[in-house]
Amino acid sequence: MAKISLIVPVLNEVQKIDGFLNQLKGLPGDWEAIFADGGSTDGTTEKIAAHYPVIYTPKGRARQMNEGARHASGEVFLFLHCDSLIPQDLCAQVEEVLSRGYSFGCFRIRFDSRHPWMRCCSFCSNLRVRLRKIAFGDQGIFLTRELFEQIGGFSDLSIMEDYKLSIDLKGKYPLGQTRGYLVTSARRFEQGGMLRTMWKMQVLQHRFRKGVPAQEIARQYRDIR
């Protein structure tokens, strides 16, 4: 069984980090956890440092994840958000996908909301993986160290680094999907309005594909959060 490096970018997540750290207690498998902090000022890193290594790096999810990977010792990199609820067989699910010959994969997703629109959103997200071979960061993207180093990691973008990764790998490396689920936070949809946020995300993805600079898309994304 390959060692899995859980790489978690964080920035001012003091309200969420205790819950995430508790999920790691007793998690089976051969794994390590590396947290990459982008400049937290709310006590997030103090909570993490009592249990796991913290890497300090300039703000930017792509930069944080790349720096976390640089310090990782695992043969597989699994990138997680700290507001996700992870299954207890997390590592086994990753191993099962890798055993089917994939070197790139993600989890199925559910949201922590029972609202019908969020159920629809999770269905569409999982369908997107199967049909369009596109994964986003809240789906727990994982790939082998060999592949990650071969492609040079995440592009240094202010947003859409996960989308860019999937686009770059599409057609070259099949995207595997776990049989189980990650549960991810619906907070950005609840804060920005569910339908409005879903629509705006589709618009921003379209603009990114059309070559709109990531900095402009990041500004527009902040407007819906």
C-alpha angles and dihedrals in degrees: 000000000000120000111250123213112209104209115193124183112207138183122173096334099146092134093054106031099080091057092049094048090051090056091059094058109109094357105163124232140053104299147131130205123223121182119201112202122202098199109304116188100178102077097270095127094047090058093048097043091062088068113015142024117276120205116202117214140151115285116275127098094231092050092045094050093045091050091048089052090050089060095042123108099193128109090226128046119212115187114206138179115228093228091064126104107224127205118246090237090055095132094043091054091052091047091051092056092047090049088060089063100264123135094184127048151135142206129261109254139226127176125232090242129085092205111130092236092055091049087052090049093052091048091052092046092054091044090052090058093051098043106027099026092228123139129187129209097257088062093068103252115211134180139162119274088239093058094042092053092043092058094040096246125268119346110254096251129145090229140358093043089135092049091048090051092054093046091051093049097041112114092011103063122024115238113233123203129206122239091230133060144249114212110220133190120268091199097116090052093047092048096045099035118269102246093036091052094046091050094045091050090055090049092050092049090051091050091049091053088050091056103260106159115262091234091061092046090050090055091051091046091055088056092065098045 
